[in-house]
Amino acid sequence: MSEVRGRREFLAGIAGTGVVLISSSARGAQEKEEKKKKEGGKEKEEGIPPTEDLMREHGVLRRILLVYDEAARRLPAEDAVVAVVGSAAGIVRRFVEGYHEKLEEEFVLPKLEKAGKLVEVAKIIRVQHAAGRKLTESIAKNAKAGKGASAEQRRAIVADMQSFGRMYAAHAAWEDTDIFPAYRSMFTETELDKLGDQFEEQEHKLLGSSGFEGSLKEVGDLEKTLGIHDLARYTPR
């Protein structure tokens, strides 16, 4: 009788453990979902190192350059394009200058410079960040005139967008092929994970809950306004 009772107690113990495990698992899933909601529905993507995130952000920059390129062709004759340019400059200020370049200036460049790696390139990167901000300021200032922008203001906007595009096409290419790979090589996988958490924290701090996805959507809306949202249109005919 004692043996039967002991077996029952053993089985009950297993069942109890199962309840605890299930309860713990459910609680973990609930906490994960709550965290996801707090972060604007974005769940952290696994396996993407922070340097790849920086390159992905360059994708947003390059799409802004496409908006600038199209706008430069149409600005002299189309009043509505001035507002598009103003909106694009706003995204550059907030996403490129206020977030992406801030990460580079606070995390990437100092570490490379301290290690004596690509110091001259890093110096040029900083100079170009400053030059880019001046161009954006000029573009935004002239775009404020809206439909009433004069021919002179439109010419100035076009010239500034072309200068911005020429510089940043090279700027992003050098960073993707030289700066970011060198930076990534300075971390272990564990350190990269921690760095990714820091970058994500900065993203929510500087961009709000919408983060990268929100900025990408804004650029996509401008592409639709200009009719350049279809990738197929760039295919040679």
C-alpha positions in Angstrom: 0.0 0.0 0.0 2.9 2.3 0.9 4.4 1.5 -2.5 1.2 2.5 -4.4 0.9 5.7 -2.4 4.6 6.5 -3.1 4.0 6.0 -6.9 1.0 8.2 -6.8 2.9 11.0 -5.0 5.7 10.6 -7.6 3.3 11.0 -10.5 1.6 13.9 -8.8 5.0 15.5 -8.4 5.7 15.1 -12.2 2.3 16.5 -13.0 3.0 19.5 -10.7 6.3 20.1 -12.4 4.6 20.0 -15.8 2.1 22.6 -14.6 5.0 24.8 -13.4 6.8 24.4 -16.7 3.7 25.2 -18.8 2.9 28.1 -16.6 6.4 29.4 -16.8 6.4 29.0 -20.6 3.1 30.8 -20.9 4.3 33.6 -18.7 7.4 33.9 -20.8 5.4 34.1 -24.0 3.1 36.7 -22.4 6.1 38.9 -21.3 7.6 38.6 -24.8 4.3 39.7 -26.4 4.0 42.6 -23.9 7.6 43.7 -24.7 6.8 43.5 -28.4 3.7 45.8 -28.0 5.8 48.3 -26.0 8.3 48.4 -28.9 5.6 49.3 -31.4 5.0 45.8 -32.6 8.6 45.2 -33.7 10.2 42.1 -32.4 14.0 42.1 -32.4 15.3 40.3 -35.5 17.6 37.5 -34.6 21.0 37.0 -36.2 21.3 40.5 -37.8 24.5 42.1 -36.6 24.4 45.9 -35.9 26.8 46.6 -38.8 24.3 45.0 -41.2 21.6 47.2 -39.6 23.7 50.2 -40.5 24.0 48.9 -44.1 20.2 48.4 -44.2 19.8 52.0 -43.1 21.9 53.0 -46.0 19.2 51.4 -48.1 16.8 54.1 -46.8 19.3 56.8 -47.6 19.8 55.4 -51.2 16.0 55.5 -51.7 16.0 59.1 -50.6 18.6 59.8 -53.2 16.3 58.3 -55.8 13.6 60.7 -54.6 16.0 63.6 -54.9 17.1 62.5 -58.3 13.5 62.3 -59.6 12.6 65.6 -57.9 15.6 67.3 -59.5 14.3 66.5 -63.0 10.8 67.6 -62.3 11.2 70.5 -59.9 11.6 73.3 -62.4 8.2 72.6 -64.0 6.1 71.0 -61.2 5.1 73.0 -58.2 3.9 70.0 -56.1 7.4 68.5 -56.2 8.7 71.2 -53.9 6.7 69.8 -51.0 8.0 66.3 -51.7 11.6 67.7 -51.4 10.8 69.4 -48.1 9.4 66.1 -46.7 12.5 64.2 -47.9 14.8 66.7 -46.3 12.8 66.2 -43.1 13.5 62.5 -43.2 17.2 63.1 -43.8 17.3 65.3 -40.8 15.6 62.9 -38.5 16.6 59.5 -39.7 20.0 60.0 -41.5 21.5 62.9 -39.5 19.7 62.6 -36.2 19.9 58.8 -35.9 22.1 56.9 -38.3 25.0 59.4 -38.4 24.7 59.9 -34.6 25.3 56.1 -34.2 28.4 56.4 -36.4 29.8 59.4 -34.6 29.2 58.0 -31.1 29.9 54.3 -31.6 31.7 53.5 -34.9 34.2 56.2 -35.6 35.6 56.7 -32.1 36.4 53.0 -31.8 38.1 52.9 -35.1 40.1 56.1 -34.4 41.1 54.8 -31.0 42.4 51.6 -32.6 44.2 53.6 -35.3 42.2 52.0 -38.0 41.0 53.9 -41.1 41.7 57.2 -39.3 41.9 59.3 -42.4 38.7 57.8 -43.9 36.9 58.4 -40.5 38.0 62.0 -40.6 36.5 62.4 -44.1 33.3 60.8 -42.9 33.0 63.4 -40.2 33.6 66.2 -42.6 31.0 64.9 -45.0 28.5 64.5 -42.2 28.9 68.2 -41.5 28.7 69.1 -45.2 25.6 67.0 -45.6 23.9 68.8 -42.8 24.6 72.2 -44.4 23.1 70.9 -47.7 20.0 69.6 -46.0 19.6 72.9 -44.2 19.8 74.8 -47.5 17.4 72.3 -49.2 14.8 72.6 -46.4 15.1 76.4 -46.2 14.4 76.8 -49.9 11.7 74.1 -50.0 9.7 76.1 -47.3 8.6 78.4 -50.1 6.4 75.5 -51.4 4.6 76.2 -54.7 5.7 79.8 -54.5 9.4 78.9 -54.8 11.1 81.1 -57.3 13.1 79.9 -60.2 16.3 80.8 -58.4 15.2 78.9 -55.3 14.4 75.8 -57.4 17.8 76.0 -59.1 19.5 76.2 -55.7 17.5 73.1 -54.4 18.4 71.1 -57.5 22.1 72.0 -57.2 22.1 71.1 -53.5 20.3 67.8 -54.0 22.7 66.8 -56.8 25.7 67.7 -54.5 24.1 65.7 -51.7 23.5 62.7 -53.9 27.0 62.7 -55.4 28.7 62.9 -52.0 26.5 60.3 -50.3 26.6 57.8 -53.1 30.4 57.6 -52.5 30.0 58.1 -48.7 27.7 55.1 -48.2 29.8 52.9 -50.5 33.0 53.6 -48.6 31.3 52.9 -45.3 29.8 49.6 -46.5 33.0 48.3 -47.9 35.6 49.7 -45.6 34.3 51.3 -42.4 31.6 48.8 -41.3 33.6 45.6 -42.0 36.6 47.0 -40.1 34.3 47.9 -37.2 32.6 44.5 -37.1 36.0 42.7 -37.0 36.7 44.4 -33.6 33.9 42.5 -31.8 33.2 39.0 -30.7 29.8 37.5 -31.5 28.7 38.1 -27.8 29.9 41.7 -28.0 28.0 42.2 -31.2 24.8 41.0 -29.6 25.3 43.6 -26.8 26.1 46.3 -29.3 22.9 45.4 -31.2 20.9 45.9 -28.0 22.5 49.4 -27.6 21.7 50.3 -31.2 18.1 49.1 -30.7 17.8 51.2 -27.6 19.1 54.3 -29.5 16.7 53.6 -32.3 13.6 53.7 -30.0 15.1 56.7 -28.1 15.8 58.8 -31.2 13.1 57.6 -33.6 10.3 56.6 -31.3 8.2 53.4 -31.5 8.0 53.5 -35.3 11.8 53.2 -35.7 13.4 52.0 -38.9 10.1 50.7 -40.4 8.3 54.1 -39.9 11.1 56.0 -41.7 11.1 53.5 -44.5 7.3 53.9 -44.9 7.7 57.6 -45.1 10.2 57.3 -47.9 7.8 54.8 -49.6 5.0 57.3 -49.5 7.2 59.9 -51.2 8.1 57.3 -53.9 4.4 56.8 -54.5 3.7 60.5 -54.7 6.4 60.8 -57.5 5.3 57.5 -59.1 8.7 55.8 -58.6 7.6 53.1 -56.2 7.8 50.3 -58.7 11.3 48.6 -58.8 10.5 47.4 -62.4 10.6 51.0 -63.7 14.4 51.0 -63.2 14.9 48.0 -65.6 16.5 49.0 -68.9 14.1 48.6 -71.9 
